[in-house]
């Protein structure tokens, strides 16, 4: 069974940093691209970042470019999102989602809440 | 402002057929396939339709998708109370400067 479990969310002050993790199991993690997608309270879905299976291709949404860094460790079956210079508008539930190479988000984690507030 | 345009709400009575539209442009829907996601209240999104009209295993055939030009539609027939959820369309956008996944703003479906 495919499982994606996010962790690392919490309350952080504006300008602060946070590192999210997504632990994958039930599939060959190194064969799949991965994404981070977020959802602000009461709002719709917003794609954040994409990383290919080998980390050779990475994309970011304009809203996080230069502040967020996506990475993965295939040996540990883990996906990461380093978030720096956090802003109020980064407050959201962050989901990791599996992606058979720019095709679709076929499995999603349960999400982790990031709250940016002073 | 979302790149893909969906109606904010839709409704129907049990047993009815409802459709939800999704409008984009040549750089997203016009050149790539469309996926649809269902988000039940308080849960993570779930893939409902992929590659315009394909259903993942376990998704009832009451759900169907179509695409024409730069627009796509999700149809739900035989509406059931458990279909009450938010529905999002999504597509890859090939914009040269900033390729990205784009979503619609979501449609809240109410079963009356």
Contacts between the chains, C-beta under 8 A, distances in Angstrom:
chain1	res1	chain2	res2	distance
A	35	B	101	6.9
A	37	B	45	7.8
A	37	B	101	7.8
A	44	B	2	6.6
A	44	B	86	7.8
A	44	B	88	6.6
A	44	B	103	6.3
A	44	B	104	7.5
A	44	B	105	4.9
A	44	B	106	4.2
A	45	B	37	7.3
A	45	B	39	7.9
A	45	B	45	6.5
A	45	B	88	5.4
A	45	B	90	7.6
A	45	B	103	4.7
A	45	B	106	7.1
A	46	B	103	6.8
A	47	B	90	7.8
A	47	B	100	6.1
A	47	B	101	3.9
A	47	B	102	7.0
A	47	B	103	6.5
A	50	B	100	7.9
A	50	B	101	6.9
A	59	B	99	5.9
A	59	B	100	6.1
A	61	B	100	6.0
A	62	B	98	5.9
A	62	B	100	8.0
A	95	B	44	5.9
A	95	B	45	7.3
A	102	B	92	5.4
A	103	B	33	7.8
A	103	B	50	7.1
A	103	B	51	7.6
A	104	B	35	4.6
A	104	B	47	6.0
A	104	B	50	4.3
A	104	B	51	7.4
A	104	B	90	8.0
A	105	B	35	7.3
A	105	B	37	7.2
A	105	B	45	7.4
A	105	B	47	6.3
A	105	B	90	7.5
A	106	B	47	5.2
A	106	B	50	7.3
A	106	B	56	6.9
A	107	B	47	7.7
A	108	B	44	4.5
A	108	B	45	5.6
A	108	B	46	7.0
A	109	B	44	6.6
A	110	B	44	5.5
A	111	B	44	5.7
